[in-house]
């Protein structure tokens, strides 16, 4: 029943085309739904990005220390 309610409220009247149309989802809401459904994968990707940037920063600092010797 909830699904039917959601589908009914998504229908809008388009005056330019003179007919009813289902409202299209925006790209941000699609991304938000994917993040909400795939929490483990999202967590893994975020951790990967954080550790990769930390690794690059540490390598850069190490090279700077070696150059100053």
N, C-alpha and C positions, 0 to 999 in steps of 0.2 A: 504494500500500500504506500509506503514511504517513497518508493521509486516512482510510482505513478504521480504522486504529488510533486515531486521534483521535476518531472518531465512536463507537467501541466504549467507550472510557473515559469518555465524557461521559454514558453511560446510568446512571441511579441508580434504586433502588427507592423509591417513595413509599409509606410505610406508611399515611398518612391516606387516600390514594385507592386503595390496594391494587393498584398497578400500576407498571410501569416507566415512567420519564420521562427525557427528555433534559434535562440540566442547562442552565438558562438562563444566558446571559452577563450579567455585571453591567454597569452603564452605564460604569464606569470602564475596564473592559477593552475595551469597544467604542470609547471615545474613544482609548485607547492604540493600538488597531489602526489607526484612521483616521490618527492622527498618524504612525505608523510607515510606513504606505503612501503618504501624501501629504506627503513631507518638504519639497518646494519650496513648496507652498501654506502649510504650517505656518510655514516660515521667513519667508515674505512677510507673513503675518498678525502674527507676533511683531514683526517690524521695524516694521510699520505702527503697532502699539500703542506701541512704544518711542518712535518719532519723534513720534507724536501727543502723548504725554504730555510729551515734552521741549519741543515747540512750545508747548503750553499753559503750561508753567512759565515759558518765556522771555517769552511775551506778558504774563503776570501780573507778572513782575519788571520789564518795561519800563514797564508802567502804573504800578507803584509808584514807579519812578524819576521818571516824568513828574509824578506827584502831589507829590513832595517838592520839586520846583523852584519 
